[in-house]
Amino acid sequence: MFEVTEGAQGSITSSYTFDPTHQDSVESLAIHGDVFYSSSKDYYIKKWDVASKKLLQGHDSPINGLATNGTQLFTASE
């Protein structure tokens, strides 16, 4: 996670790393309220609590896209 102030320039280092990390490249991100979703080529979707930065739930199938309509999470896979 990065905390970027308005007008910031140059390299910005991360202020927090969510753990456990994905084991392959992250393909997409989505946020809804206090919940943050990440999907990866490692076949996982991870659901995170933004405030506590803790993993709430995972999903284990090939994922290459995420979208939300405000009440539901939609996934795309191979």
Order of alpha helices (4+ residues) and beta strands (2+ residues): beta-beta-beta-beta-beta-beta
